[in-house]
């Protein structure tokens, strides 16, 4: 759920009143000038919007042939867009914040071994400003590796760094308008997430509880609407239509404040779960069954929203009020990566929700002391609108273990 507002801002603490509403215009006018990480958030919004444009262009170029679609060692798909987005955002961040490290999903070894470097260089250079010097292949490979494994060693002390998922939900990206994918960027300062931006080019304004199956209308081949969501610690979560940035002819769109939904009853909540997990594998299934049919939710049954690709789109659903709960169970053979959660965490928290592990503990981003690439939530991750959080935690047996 989202509303527009601009009045009653405490410029020192970024606290907003919910009682006076009006349209918010300009770039980040919803942020007070003294917001501590205003410059970082502005840079992140600009980088993510540019990256979404790259994704849309690459998707069109892939066409129906499937060319440029490869598979990594973990059997997950990857495209030129994944590497192009990482290079593009890495370059933008290095230019503005050269001393801040980047933790990101990809490295250049894969594109080197598959001879994709020229393809990635081409899509990145296409987004370079006209007054800037064209990039070289070395520039792009170095930018990708700046966020790769072994690029930086942190240690045990609280650290400051960017976290990037270039495309969360590549399978959704490959399905085009039929599924969601997200470009996600977060800033961690002294161990705490302070800024987060998610861009979802396929987001539709009204999903009617079917966010991953509706076809999107297009404007000049660009997916209709889309969304960019931005959060700043203490200043709330905000969103605006992305298509006005992807299509220069589109009208300016206001930023609107985002809030989680207001559901108080577990049975009435709308749920998201990982694509690879079933409702029956989760503790709540002991007392509640699930259905995907909004019109036929029965007694002791909950609505399970259609599967979306990746984790960040589920955080997006909760932060925007489309879903009430996202629950993920940790599994022995699956590593939970920080970039699949960091930006989603701040967007949900600033929208009024709650994110913990299954024991009620905050997600520890520093559990991987050396590289900050992995998190180890006890039991799994629970994301909710806040109202339902403790109720659901009580429904998870203390004996629940990793499967």
C-alpha positions as CSV (number, residue, x, y, z in Angstrom):
1,X,0.0,0.0,0.0
2,X,1.4,3.5,-0.8
3,X,0.4,7.1,-0.2
4,X,1.9,10.4,-1.2
5,X,3.1,12.8,1.5
6,X,5.5,15.6,2.1
7,X,4.6,17.5,5.2
8,X,5.6,17.3,8.9
9,X,9.2,16.1,8.3
10,X,11.7,16.3,11.2
11,X,14.8,17.1,9.3
12,X,17.1,15.7,12.0
13,X,15.5,12.3,12.5
14,X,13.7,11.8,9.2
15,X,10.4,11.0,11.0
16,X,7.3,11.6,9.0
17,X,3.7,12.3,10.0
18,X,1.0,10.2,8.3
19,X,-1.6,12.9,8.6
20,X,-0.8,15.5,5.9
21,X,-0.6,14.3,2.3
22,X,0.4,15.8,-1.0
23,X,2.4,14.9,-4.1
24,X,6.1,14.6,-3.9
25,X,8.0,15.8,-7.0
26,X,11.6,16.2,-8.1
27,X,14.3,13.5,-7.6
28,X,14.4,12.7,-3.9
29,X,12.3,15.5,-2.5
30,X,10.8,13.1,0.1
31,X,14.2,13.2,1.8
32,X,15.2,16.1,4.0
33,X,18.4,17.9,2.7
34,X,20.1,16.8,6.0
35,X,19.4,13.1,5.6
36,X,22.7,11.5,6.4
37,X,22.9,9.3,3.3
38,X,21.0,11.4,0.8
39,X,23.9,11.6,-1.6
40,X,24.4,7.8,-1.5
41,X,20.7,7.2,-2.0
42,X,20.5,9.6,-5.0
43,X,23.5,7.8,-6.6
44,X,21.9,4.4,-5.9
45,X,18.6,5.4,-7.5
46,X,20.3,6.7,-10.6
47,X,22.5,3.6,-11.0
48,X,19.6,1.2,-10.5
49,X,17.4,3.1,-13.0
50,X,20.2,3.0,-15.6
51,X,20.7,-0.7,-14.9
52,X,17.0,-1.4,-15.5
53,X,17.3,0.3,-18.9
54,X,20.2,-2.0,-19.7
55,X,18.1,-5.0,-18.7
56,X,15.2,-4.0,-20.9
57,X,17.5,-3.4,-23.9
58,X,19.3,-6.7,-23.5
59,X,16.0,-8.6,-23.1
60,X,14.8,-7.2,-26.4
61,X,18.1,-8.1,-28.1
62,X,17.9,-11.7,-26.8
63,X,14.7,-12.1,-28.8
64,X,13.3,-15.6,-29.1
65,X,16.6,-17.3,-30.1
66,X,17.8,-17.6,-26.5
67,X,21.3,-16.5,-27.7
68,X,23.5,-15.2,-24.9
69,X,21.8,-17.3,-22.3
70,X,24.2,-19.6,-20.4
71,X,24.2,-21.7,-17.2
72,X,26.5,-21.4,-14.3
73,X,28.0,-24.3,-12.3
74,X,25.0,-24.2,-9.9
75,X,22.6,-24.7,-12.8
76,X,21.3,-21.1,-12.5
77,X,20.9,-19.1,-15.8
78,X,23.0,-16.1,-16.5
79,X,23.0,-13.5,-19.3
80,X,25.0,-10.6,-20.6
81,X,22.6,-8.4,-18.6
82,X,23.8,-9.9,-15.2
83,X,27.4,-8.9,-15.9
84,X,26.5,-5.7,-17.7
85,X,24.5,-4.5,-14.7
86,X,27.2,-5.4,-12.3
87,X,29.8,-3.6,-14.4
88,X,27.6,-0.5,-14.9
89,X,26.7,-0.1,-11.2
90,X,30.3,-0.9,-10.0
91,X,31.6,1.9,-12.3
92,X,29.0,4.4,-11.1
93,X,29.8,3.6,-7.4
94,X,33.5,3.7,-7.8
95,X,33.3,7.1,-9.5
96,X,31.3,8.6,-6.7
97,X,32.5,6.5,-3.7
98,X,35.9,5.1,-4.6
99,X,36.9,4.0,-1.1
100,X,33.7,1.9,-0.4
101,X,34.0,-1.8,-1.4
102,X,31.4,-3.7,-3.3
103,X,30.0,-7.1,-2.5
104,X,28.2,-8.5,-5.6
105,X,27.2,-11.8,-7.1
106,X,29.3,-12.2,-10.2
107,X,33.0,-12.2,-11.2
108,X,34.6,-12.0,-14.6
109,X,35.9,-15.6,-14.8
110,X,32.7,-16.9,-16.3
111,X,32.5,-14.3,-19.1
112,X,36.2,-14.7,-19.8
113,X,35.9,-18.5,-20.2
114,X,32.8,-18.1,-22.4
115,X,34.1,-15.3,-24.5
116,X,31.4,-12.9,-23.6
117,X,33.6,-9.9,-22.7
118,X,32.9,-8.0,-25.9
119,X,29.2,-8.5,-25.6
120,X,29.2,-7.1,-22.0
121,X,31.4,-4.2,-23.1
122,X,29.0,-3.3,-25.8
123,X,25.9,-3.2,-23.6
124,X,27.7,-1.2,-20.9
125,X,29.2,1.3,-23.4
126,X,25.7,1.8,-24.7
127,X,24.8,3.3,-21.3
128,X,27.9,5.6,-21.0
129,X,27.1,9.3,-21.1
130,X,27.9,10.9,-24.5
131,X,30.6,13.2,-22.9
132,X,32.4,10.2,-21.3
133,X,35.2,8.3,-22.9
134,X,34.2,4.9,-24.1
135,X,35.2,2.0,-21.8
136,X,37.6,-0.7,-22.7
137,X,37.2,-4.4,-22.1
138,X,39.7,-4.1,-19.2
139,X,37.6,-1.4,-17.6
140,X,34.5,-3.6,-17.6
141,X,36.2,-6.7,-16.4
142,X,37.9,-4.8,-13.6
143,X,34.6,-3.3,-12.6
144,X,32.9,-6.7,-12.4
145,X,35.7,-8.2,-10.4
146,X,35.6,-5.2,-8.0
147,X,32.5,-6.9,-6.5
148,X,33.5,-10.5,-7.0
149,X,34.7,-13.2,-4.5
150,X,38.1,-12.5,-2.9
151,X,38.0,-8.8,-4.0
152,X,38.0,-7.5,-0.5
153,X,38.7,-9.0,3.0
154,X,36.7,-7.4,5.8
155,X,37.5,-9.0,9.2
156,X,35.4,-9.0,12.3
157,X,34.8,-5.3,12.9
158,X,31.7,-3.6,11.6
159,X,32.2,-2.7,8.0
160,X,31.0,-0.2,5.3
161,X,30.2,-1.6,1.8
162,X,27.7,-1.8,-1.0
163,X,25.8,-5.0,-1.6
164,X,24.5,-5.7,-5.2
165,X,22.4,-8.3,-6.8
166,X,22.6,-7.4,-10.5
167,X,19.6,-9.4,-11.5
168,X,17.7,-11.3,-8.8
169,X,15.4,-13.7,-10.6
170,X,17.3,-14.2,-13.9
171,X,14.7,-16.9,-14.8
172,X,12.1,-14.2,-14.5
173,X,14.2,-11.9,-16.7
174,X,14.3,-14.6,-19.3
175,X,10.5,-15.0,-19.2
176,X,10.1,-11.3,-20.1
177,X,6.8,-9.9,-19.0
178,X,5.6,-13.1,-17.4
179,X,7.7,-12.9,-14.3
180,X,9.4,-10.4,-12.1
181,X,13.1,-9.7,-11.7
182,X,14.8,-7.1,-9.6
183,X,18.0,-5.1,-9.6
184,X,18.9,-4.6,-6.0
185,X,21.5,-2.3,-4.3
186,X,22.0,-1.6,-0.6
187,X,24.6,0.3,1.4
188,X,25.8,-1.1,4.7
189,X,27.5,1.4,7.1
190,X,29.3,0.1,10.1
191,X,27.4,-3.2,9.9
192,X,23.9,-1.6,9.5
193,X,21.9,-1.3,6.3
194,X,21.3,2.4,5.7
195,X,20.1,2.7,2.1
196,X,18.4,0.4,-0.4
197,X,17.1,0.6,-3.9
198,X,15.2,-2.0,-5.9
199,X,14.2,-1.6,-9.6
200,X,11.7,-4.0,-11.2
201,X,11.0,-3.2,-14.8
202,X,8.1,-5.8,-15.1
203,X,6.1,-4.6,-12.0
204,X,2.5,-3.9,-12.8
205,X,0.4,-1.4,-10.9
206,X,-2.4,-3.8,-10.0
207,X,-1.6,-7.5,-10.0
208,X,-4.9,-8.6,-8.5
209,X,-2.9,-11.2,-6.5
210,X,-1.3,-12.7,-9.6
211,X,2.0,-10.7,-9.8
212,X,3.9,-13.2,-12.0
213,X,1.4,-14.3,-14.6
214,X,-0.2,-11.1,-16.0
215,X,1.0,-9.9,-19.4
216,X,2.3,-6.3,-19.4
217,X,1.2,-3.6,-21.7
218,X,4.1,-1.9,-23.5
219,X,5.1,1.5,-24.6
220,X,7.5,1.4,-27.6
221,X,8.5,-2.1,-26.5
222,X,9.2,-1.1,-22.9
223,X,7.4,-3.1,-20.2
224,X,4.5,-1.1,-18.8
225,X,5.0,0.8,-15.6
226,X,7.7,-1.0,-13.6
227,X,8.8,0.3,-10.2
228,X,11.8,1.7,-8.4
229,X,11.7,1.5,-4.6
230,X,14.0,3.4,-2.4
231,X,14.6,3.3,1.4
232,X,16.7,5.4,3.7
233,X,17.2,4.5,7.4
234,X,14.7,6.5,9.5
235,X,13.1,8.1,6.4
236,X,10.7,5.4,5.2
237,X,10.3,3.5,2.0
238,X,9.2,5.2,-1.2
239,X,8.4,4.2,-4.7
240,X,7.6,5.6,-8.1
241,X,6.8,4.3,-11.6
242,X,10.0,3.3,-13.4
243,X,8.7,3.7,-17.0
244,X,9.1,7.5,-16.8
245,X,12.8,6.8,-16.6
246,X,12.9,4.1,-19.2
247,X,10.8,6.1,-21.6
248,X,11.9,9.7,-22.0
249,X,8.5,10.6,-23.4
250,X,6.6,9.4,-20.4
251,X,5.2,11.9,-17.9
252,X,7.0,12.6,-14.6
253,X,5.7,10.3,-11.8
254,X,5.5,11.3,-8.1
255,X,7.2,9.4,-5.3
256,X,4.8,7.8,-2.9
257,X,5.3,6.5,0.6
258,X,5.1,2.7,1.0
259,X,3.6,0.8,3.9
260,X,3.2,-2.9,4.6
261,X,-0.3,-4.2,4.7
262,X,-2.5,-4.1,7.8
263,X,-3.6,-7.7,8.2
264,X,-3.6,-8.9,11.8
265,X,-4.8,-12.5,11.4
266,X,-2.5,-15.3,10.2
267,X,-5.3,-17.0,8.2
268,X,-6.1,-13.8,6.3
269,X,-2.5,-13.0,5.4
270,X,-1.2,-13.3,1.8
271,X,2.0,-15.4,1.7
272,X,5.1,-15.7,-0.6
273,X,7.5,-18.6,-0.4
274,X,10.7,-19.5,-2.4
275,X,10.2,-20.9,-5.9
276,X,12.1,-24.1,-4.9
277,X,10.1,-24.7,-1.7
278,X,6.5,-26.0,-1.1
279,X,4.0,-24.9,1.5
280,X,4.1,-28.5,2.9
281,X,7.8,-28.0,3.7
282,X,7.1,-25.1,6.0
283,X,6.0,-25.3,9.7
284,X,2.8,-23.4,9.2
285,X,1.5,-26.3,7.0
286,X,0.9,-28.3,10.2
287,X,-2.2,-26.2,11.0
288,X,-2.9,-24.3,7.7
289,X,-3.2,-25.5,4.1
290,X,-2.7,-23.2,1.2
291,X,-4.4,-22.3,-2.1
292,X,-3.4,-20.1,-5.0
293,X,-7.1,-19.2,-5.8
294,X,-8.1,-15.9,-4.2
295,X,-11.8,-16.7,-4.6
296,X,-11.8,-20.0,-2.8
297,X,-9.8,-19.6,0.4
298,X,-11.4,-22.0,2.8
299,X,-11.3,-22.5,6.6
300,X,-7.8,-23.1,8.0
301,X,-6.4,-22.2,4.6
302,X,-4.3,-19.3,3.5
303,X,-3.7,-17.5,0.2
304,X,-0.3,-18.4,-1.4
305,X,0.6,-15.8,-4.0
306,X,1.8,-17.2,-7.4
307,X,5.5,-18.0,-7.5
308,X,7.9,-15.2,-8.5
309,X,11.5,-15.7,-9.5
310,X,14.1,-14.7,-6.9
311,X,13.8,-13.5,-3.3
312,X,13.9,-9.7,-3.7
313,X,10.6,-9.6,-5.6
314,X,9.0,-11.2,-2.5
315,X,10.5,-8.4,-0.3
316,X,9.1,-6.0,-2.8
317,X,5.7,-7.5,-2.5
318,X,5.8,-7.2,1.3
319,X,7.2,-3.7,1.4
320,X,4.5,-2.5,-1.1
321,X,1.7,-4.1,0.8
322,X,0.9,-6.7,-1.9
323,X,1.9,-9.6,0.4
324,X,1.8,-10.0,4.1
325,X,4.5,-12.6,4.7
326,X,7.5,-14.0,2.9
327,X,8.9,-17.1,4.6
328,X,12.0,-19.1,3.6
329,X,13.4,-22.2,5.1
330,X,17.2,-22.7,5.3
331,X,18.4,-25.9,3.6
332,X,21.6,-27.8,4.2
333,X,22.7,-27.8,0.5
334,X,21.7,-24.2,-0.2
335,X,23.9,-21.2,0.7
336,X,21.9,-18.1,1.5
337,X,23.6,-15.1,-0.1
338,X,23.6,-11.6,1.4
339,X,22.6,-9.9,-1.9
340,X,19.3,-11.9,-2.0
341,X,18.2,-10.2,1.2
342,X,20.1,-7.0,2.2
343,X,18.2,-4.4,0.1
344,X,14.9,-6.2,0.8
345,X,15.5,-6.0,4.5
346,X,15.7,-2.2,4.7
347,X,12.8,-1.7,2.3
348,X,10.5,-3.9,4.5
349,X,11.8,-2.4,7.8
350,X,11.3,1.2,6.6
351,X,7.8,0.3,5.3
352,X,6.8,-0.8,8.8
353,X,7.5,-4.5,8.6
354,X,9.8,-6.9,10.3
355,X,12.6,-9.3,9.2
356,X,14.2,-11.9,11.4
357,X,15.4,-15.5,11.4
358,X,13.1,-18.2,12.7
359,X,14.2,-17.6,16.3
360,X,13.3,-13.9,16.1
361,X,16.9,-12.7,15.8
362,X,17.8,-9.9,13.3
363,X,19.7,-11.1,10.2
364,X,23.4,-10.9,10.9
365,X,25.2,-9.5,7.9
366,X,28.6,-10.0,9.5
367,X,28.3,-13.7,10.1
368,X,30.6,-14.2,7.1
369,X,33.4,-12.2,8.7
370,X,35.9,-12.4,5.9
371,X,33.8,-11.6,2.7
372,X,30.3,-10.6,3.9
373,X,28.8,-12.7,1.1
374,X,26.8,-15.3,3.1
375,X,24.2,-15.1,5.9
376,X,23.3,-17.9,8.3
377,X,19.7,-17.3,9.6
378,X,18.7,-19.8,12.2
379,X,16.0,-22.0,10.7
380,X,15.3,-19.6,7.9
381,X,14.1,-16.1,7.2
382,X,10.8,-14.6,8.2
383,X,9.6,-11.3,6.5
384,X,6.3,-9.9,7.6
385,X,4.1,-6.8,8.0
386,X,5.1,-6.8,11.7
387,X,1.5,-7.4,13.0
388,X,1.8,-11.1,12.2
389,X,5.5,-11.6,13.1
390,X,5.3,-12.9,16.7
391,X,2.2,-15.0,15.9
392,X,4.1,-16.8,13.1
393,X,7.2,-17.2,15.2
394,X,5.1,-19.0,17.8
395,X,3.8,-21.4,15.1
396,X,7.4,-22.4,14.3
397,X,8.4,-25.3,16.6
398,X,11.7,-24.8,18.4
399,X,12.7,-28.1,17.0
400,X,12.4,-26.8,13.4
401,X,15.7,-27.5,11.7
402,X,17.4,-27.0,8.4
403,X,16.2,-29.4,5.7
